[in-house]
């Protein structure tokens, strides 16, 4: 039996490694093909360089931004400003969104009060709130962070509440029959069960947050990747616009990889199922 179990584990690991290598090859091939198409289009000047610069020009602009910066700030400083804003908004959204989602999922009265408010504001694009936020809070740093927070908060609340509703009632009853109180049920049964849903909500929220970043940094910002992109677009500096987009994509990708690592570490059953 031990030998069979060991062989089954080895076969599972081998299949997983094979799948990982195949996925890596396909993903790498896709990126290479896109770069070749981009290079071909710009090489034959099928599109004017004013609208689509070549990959070499974008890389050169990235290097120039890294060395000389833009508007008195280096590329690292612009990236750090954007990352700081989205990190603060994310932390506040997690701090407020998790208990809100738990309340909606566990308490019918809380669901009746809070859920309609979430569903009213959730479908509205955060950009629509921009004029109102400026009127209420001015053009300071708080307005930028608050706009990004609005984009991240709802997905975390909705994912958490949905996860609570999917918790197996049998696990809850077993814990209660063993003497577990309400706090212990939440801590040892509900929270571990909904952890994959929470991480999924955070991943979705981060995507919405990055898409809102450019709009948030329109509010009298003097630094940030969104500011850099918008400012460059006004002067038709397409290479800088694409460079800024690539930096945002790279940072967002690294954050996604980190969240997937957390999911694999703290919710391995979800990783195995996926």
C-alpha positions in Angstrom: 0.0 0.0 0.0 2.9 2.4 0.9 4.6 1.6 -2.4 1.4 2.2 -4.4 0.8 5.5 -2.6 4.4 6.6 -3.2 4.1 5.7 -6.9 0.8 7.6 -7.2 2.5 10.6 -5.6 5.4 10.4 -7.9 3.2 10.1 -10.9 1.1 13.1 -9.8 4.3 15.2 -9.3 5.6 14.1 -12.7 2.3 15.0 -14.4 2.3 18.4 -12.7 5.9 19.1 -13.7 5.1 18.1 -17.3 2.0 20.3 -17.3 4.0 23.2 -15.8 6.7 22.9 -18.5 4.2 22.7 -21.3 2.4 25.7 -19.9 5.6 27.6 -19.6 6.6 26.8 -23.2 3.2 27.8 -24.6 3.2 31.1 -22.6 6.7 31.9 -23.7 5.9 31.1 -27.3 2.9 33.3 -27.2 4.9 36.3 -26.0 7.6 35.7 -28.6 5.0 35.5 -31.4 3.4 38.8 -30.3 6.8 40.5 -30.2 7.6 39.1 -33.7 4.2 40.5 -35.0 5.0 43.8 -33.4 8.5 43.9 -34.9 7.1 42.9 -38.3 4.4 45.6 -38.3 6.9 48.4 -37.3 9.7 47.0 -39.5 7.6 47.3 -42.6 6.1 50.6 -41.3 2.5 49.2 -41.7 1.6 51.6 -38.9 3.3 55.0 -38.5 6.0 55.0 -35.7 4.2 58.0 -34.2 1.3 55.6 -33.3 3.3 52.4 -32.8 7.0 52.6 -32.1 9.2 49.5 -32.5 10.1 47.3 -29.5 13.6 48.6 -29.7 12.4 52.2 -29.3 10.2 51.3 -26.3 13.2 49.5 -24.7 15.4 52.5 -25.4 12.7 54.8 -23.8 12.6 52.5 -20.7 16.3 52.8 -20.4 16.2 56.6 -20.8 13.4 56.8 -18.2 15.5 54.7 -15.8 18.5 56.9 -16.2 17.1 60.4 -16.8 13.6 60.1 -15.4 10.6 62.2 -16.4 9.4 65.5 -14.9 12.0 65.5 -12.2 11.4 61.9 -11.0 13.1 58.6 -12.0 11.1 55.7 -13.4 11.7 54.0 -10.0 10.2 56.9 -8.2 7.2 57.0 -10.5 6.7 53.3 -9.9 7.1 53.6 -6.2 4.5 56.4 -6.0 1.9 54.3 -7.9 2.8 51.2 -5.9 2.4 53.1 -2.6 -1.0 54.4 -3.5 -2.3 51.0 -4.6 -0.8 49.3 -1.6 -2.4 51.6 0.9 -5.8 51.3 -0.9 -5.4 47.5 -1.0 -4.6 47.2 2.8 -7.5 49.4 3.7 -9.8 47.5 1.4 -8.7 44.2 3.0 -9.0 45.6 6.5 -12.6 46.8 5.9 -13.7 44.3 3.2 -13.1 41.0 5.0 -15.2 41.8 8.1 -17.9 43.3 5.8 -18.0 40.2 3.7 -18.1 38.0 6.8 -21.0 40.0 8.2 -22.9 39.7 4.9 -22.3 36.0 4.7 -23.1 35.2 8.4 -25.8 37.6 9.4 -29.1 38.0 7.5 -29.7 41.4 9.0 -26.2 42.6 8.0 -26.8 41.2 4.5 -30.1 43.1 4.2 -28.5 46.3 5.2 -25.1 46.2 3.6 -25.6 44.1 0.4 -27.9 46.6 -1.4 -25.3 49.4 -0.8 -22.5 47.2 -2.2 -24.6 46.2 -5.2 -25.6 49.9 -5.9 -22.0 51.2 -6.0 -20.2 48.1 -7.4 -21.4 48.4 -11.0 -20.5 52.1 -11.3 -17.1 52.7 -12.8 -14.7 54.4 -10.2 -14.0 57.1 -12.8 -17.6 58.2 -12.4 -16.9 59.1 -8.8 -13.9 61.2 -9.7 -15.7 64.6 -9.9 -17.6 64.0 -6.7 -14.4 62.9 -4.8 -12.6 66.1 -5.9 -15.5 68.2 -4.7 -15.6 66.5 -1.4 -12.0 65.8 -0.6 -10.0 68.1 -2.9 -7.1 67.0 -5.0 -4.7 65.7 -2.3 -3.3 62.2 -1.9 -6.4 61.0 -0.1 -8.6 61.4 -3.2 -6.3 59.3 -5.3 -6.0 56.5 -2.7 -9.8 56.6 -2.0 -10.7 56.2 -5.7 -8.4 53.2 -6.0 -9.9 51.8 -2.7 -13.4 52.0 -4.2 -12.3 49.8 -7.1 -10.7 47.2 -4.8 -13.2 47.1 -2.0 -16.3 45.6 -3.7 -14.6 42.5 -5.2 -13.1 41.6 -1.8 -16.5 42.0 -0.1 -18.4 40.0 -2.7 -15.8 37.2 -2.9 -15.7 36.9 0.9 -19.5 36.8 1.3 -19.7 34.2 -1.5 -17.1 32.1 0.1 -18.9 32.1 3.5 -22.1 30.9 1.8 -20.2 28.0 0.3 -18.8 26.7 3.6 -19.9 23.1 4.3 -22.6 23.2 7.1 -21.5 19.8 8.2 -18.1 21.1 9.2 -19.7 23.9 11.2 -22.0 21.5 13.0 -19.2 19.1 13.8 -17.2 21.9 15.3 -20.2 23.1 17.3 -20.9 19.5 18.6 -17.3 19.4 19.8 -17.9 22.5 21.9 -16.7 25.2 19.5 -18.2 28.6 20.0 -19.1 31.1 17.3 -15.6 32.7 17.3 -13.9 29.4 17.1 -16.2 28.3 14.2 -15.3 31.5 12.3 -11.6 31.2 13.1 -11.0 27.5 12.6 -13.6 26.5 10.0 -15.0 29.5 8.0 -11.8 31.6 7.5 -9.6 28.7 6.4 -12.4 27.5 4.1 -12.9 30.9 2.4 -9.2 31.7 2.1 -9.1 30.8 -1.6 -12.2 33.0 -2.2 -10.5 35.9 -0.3 -7.4 35.6 -2.4 -9.4 35.5 -5.6 -11.3 38.6 -4.5 -7.9 40.3 -3.8 -6.6 39.3 -7.2 -9.7 40.7 -9.0 -9.6 43.8 -6.9 -6.0 44.5 -7.7 -6.8 44.2 -11.4 -9.6 46.8 -10.9 -7.2 48.9 -8.8 -4.5 49.1 -11.5 -7.1 50.0 -14.1 -8.3 52.9 -11.9 -4.7 54.0 -11.1 -4.4 56.1 -14.3 -7.7 57.9 -13.5 -6.6 58.4 -9.9 -3.3 60.0 -10.9 -5.1 62.5 -13.1 -6.0 64.4 -9.9 -3.2 66.9 -9.8 -0.5 64.3 -9.5 3.1 65.1 -10.2 4.4 61.5 -9.9 3.2 58.0 -10.7 3.0 55.7 -13.7 -0.5 56.9 -14.5 0.6 60.5 -14.4 3.6 59.7 -16.6 1.4 57.9 -19.2 -1.2 60.7 -19.3 1.4 63.4 -19.6 3.2 61.6 -22.4 0.0 61.0 -24.3 -0.7 64.8 -24.5 2.6 65.2 -26.4 2.1 62.0 -28.5 5.1 60.4 -26.9 3.8 56.9 -27.8 7.0 55.1 -26.8 6.8 56.5 -23.3 3.1 55.6 -23.1 3.8 52.0 -24.1 6.8 51.9 -21.7 4.6 53.0 -18.8 1.9 50.4 -19.7 4.6 47.7 -19.8 5.9 48.7 -16.3 2.4 48.6 -14.9 1.8 45.2 -16.5 5.1 43.9 -15.1 4.3 45.1 -11.5 0.8 43.7 -11.7 2.1 40.4 -13.0 4.6 40.1 -10.1 1.9 40.9 -7.6 -0.3 38.2 -9.2 2.6 35.7 -8.9 3.0 36.6 -5.3 -0.8 36.1 -4.6 -0.7 32.8 -6.3 2.2 31.8 -4.1 0.2 32.8 -1.0 -2.7 30.7 -2.3 -0.4 27.7 -2.9 1.1 28.1 0.6 -2.0 28.8 2.7 -4.6 27.0 0.6 -2.8 24.1 -1.1 -6.0 22.2 -1.6 -7.3 24.9 -4.0 -4.0 24.9 -5.9 -4.1 21.1 -6.3 -7.7 21.3 -7.5 -6.9 24.1 -10.0 
